[in-house]
Amino acid sequence: MALDRLTLDRPTLVTAAIAGGSLLLGFTAAQVTGLRWAGAAAVVVAGAVWCVLRERRRTAWWRIVLVLLVGAVCFVAAHVLTDPLGPWLAVVIVSLLLAGTTTALVRPARGRTSAGVERR
């Protein structure tokens, strides 16, 4: 049985950028507005919902759930890492971690292909 290859197609990279970027943008929104809920509720949740809606048809459900769990852990980790690293560095690190994890996990489920990408 062959191992699945990591596919770096455009839809995967866009989803990964939105996932990681939503944490960074959410923190930025919270800092700019002074309202912590504005960053968490409005931006981070909206980013997560967008990613789920984008991937629900091409990615296995368990991969999507795993990315959401990693996102939640990254959100908490950013708060934990704020004291030793500072808020911006903590958020950048967890955003990159979430984007990398998303890139590794989000891919077409067996038997499905993304638009414009053919299986060999």
C-alpha positions as CSV (number, residue, x, y, z in Angstrom):
1,M,0.0,0.0,0.0
2,A,1.5,3.3,-1.1
3,L,1.7,6.2,1.3
4,D,-0.3,9.3,0.6
5,R,1.8,12.1,-0.8
6,L,1.5,15.5,0.7
7,T,-0.2,17.6,-2.0
8,L,0.5,21.3,-2.0
9,D,-2.2,22.4,-4.3
10,R,-3.6,26.0,-4.4
11,P,-6.8,25.3,-2.4
12,T,-4.8,23.7,0.4
13,L,-2.4,26.6,0.6
14,V,-5.3,29.1,0.6
15,T,-7.1,27.3,3.4
16,A,-3.8,27.1,5.4
17,A,-3.2,30.8,4.9
18,I,-6.7,31.7,6.1
19,A,-6.4,29.3,9.1
20,G,-3.1,30.7,10.3
21,G,-4.0,34.3,9.3
22,S,-7.2,34.3,11.2
23,L,-5.3,33.9,14.5
24,L,-3.0,36.7,13.6
25,L,-5.8,38.9,12.3
26,G,-7.9,38.1,15.3
27,F,-5.2,39.2,17.6
28,T,-4.7,42.4,15.6
29,A,-8.4,43.2,15.7
30,A,-8.4,42.7,19.5
31,Q,-5.4,45.0,19.9
32,V,-6.7,47.7,17.6
33,T,-10.3,47.7,18.9
34,G,-9.4,47.1,22.5
35,L,-12.2,44.5,22.5
36,R,-10.8,41.0,23.0
37,W,-14.1,39.4,21.9
38,A,-13.8,41.3,18.6
39,G,-10.7,39.3,17.8
40,A,-11.8,36.0,19.1
41,A,-15.4,35.9,18.1
42,A,-15.5,37.9,15.0
43,V,-12.3,37.0,13.2
44,V,-11.1,33.7,14.6
45,V,-14.5,32.0,14.5
46,A,-15.2,33.5,11.1
47,G,-11.9,32.2,9.8
48,A,-12.6,28.7,11.2
49,V,-16.1,28.6,9.7
50,W,-14.8,29.8,6.3
51,C,-12.2,27.0,6.3
52,V,-14.7,24.3,7.2
53,L,-17.1,25.5,4.6
54,R,-14.4,25.6,2.0
55,E,-13.0,22.1,2.8
56,R,-16.2,20.2,3.7
57,R,-16.6,18.6,0.3
58,R,-13.0,17.7,-0.5
59,T,-11.4,16.9,2.9
60,A,-12.2,14.0,5.2
61,W,-14.3,15.1,8.1
62,W,-11.8,13.7,10.7
63,R,-9.0,15.9,9.1
64,I,-11.2,19.0,9.5
65,V,-11.9,18.2,13.1
66,L,-8.2,17.6,13.8
67,V,-7.4,21.0,12.3
68,L,-10.1,22.7,14.4
69,L,-8.7,21.0,17.5
70,V,-5.2,22.1,16.6
71,G,-6.5,25.6,16.1
72,A,-8.1,25.6,19.5
73,V,-4.9,24.4,21.1
74,C,-3.0,27.1,19.2
75,F,-5.4,29.8,20.5
76,V,-4.8,28.7,24.1
77,A,-1.1,28.3,23.5
78,A,-0.9,31.9,22.3
79,H,-2.2,33.0,25.6
80,V,0.1,30.8,27.6
81,L,3.2,31.8,25.5
82,T,2.4,35.5,25.9
83,D,4.2,35.9,29.2
84,P,7.5,34.3,28.2
85,L,7.6,35.4,24.5
86,G,5.5,38.5,24.3
87,P,2.1,38.7,22.6
88,W,3.1,39.3,19.0
89,L,5.8,36.6,18.9
90,A,3.5,34.1,20.6
91,V,0.7,34.8,18.0
92,V,3.0,34.6,15.1
93,I,4.5,31.2,16.2
94,V,1.1,29.6,16.8
95,S,-0.3,31.1,13.5
96,L,2.6,29.5,11.6
97,L,2.0,26.2,13.5
98,L,-1.6,26.2,12.6
99,A,-0.9,27.0,8.9
100,G,1.7,24.2,8.7
101,T,-0.7,21.7,10.4
102,T,-3.5,22.8,8.0
103,T,-1.2,22.3,5.0
104,A,-0.3,18.8,6.2
105,L,-3.8,17.7,7.0
106,V,-6.1,19.4,4.4
107,R,-6.2,17.4,1.2
108,P,-8.8,15.6,-0.9
109,A,-10.3,12.5,0.7
110,R,-9.6,9.3,-1.1
111,G,-11.5,9.2,-4.4
112,R,-12.1,12.9,-4.4
113,T,-10.1,15.5,-6.3
114,S,-9.8,19.2,-5.9
115,A,-10.8,21.4,-8.8
116,G,-8.2,21.4,-11.5
117,V,-6.1,18.6,-9.9
118,E,-6.2,15.2,-11.4
119,R,-5.3,12.0,-9.6
120,R,-2.6,9.8,-11.3
